[in-house]
Amino acid sequence: MKFLRRNSDRHSKLGRNRKKKQKWRRPTGRHNKMRDKRRGYPAVVSVGYRKSAKGREKLDGMKPIYIMNVKDIAKIGKGEIGVVGNVGKKKKIEIAKKALERKVIIYNINVEKFLNKNQMKEKMENKK
């Protein structure tokens, strides 16, 4: 469940299309309806919303392995899913090719789409 900050729907600066600003802040204030946990208002972080121990720290039921270079793809085994870290485009293309070759699932990249898009860009640049 995504817990939204108070008034995030009213002010674009509090999170609409701004992921860094979507941080949870506990609603305070004397007359705050959200703090009172009134019906019809967004949910407030509290006991009972935590995931089960089995599902915690997993993506789609698999253990995430962070990929920072091409060698890290070899570390991914059965029941694990790859997550590409903060790498440049050149290295990301290499990682995607290797993942397609080894048939590894990568969580934050659609590998075929990403490679096709970059091949199209290369062809366009070569025509110029």
Order of alpha helices (4+ residues) and beta strands (2+ residues): beta-beta-alpha-alpha
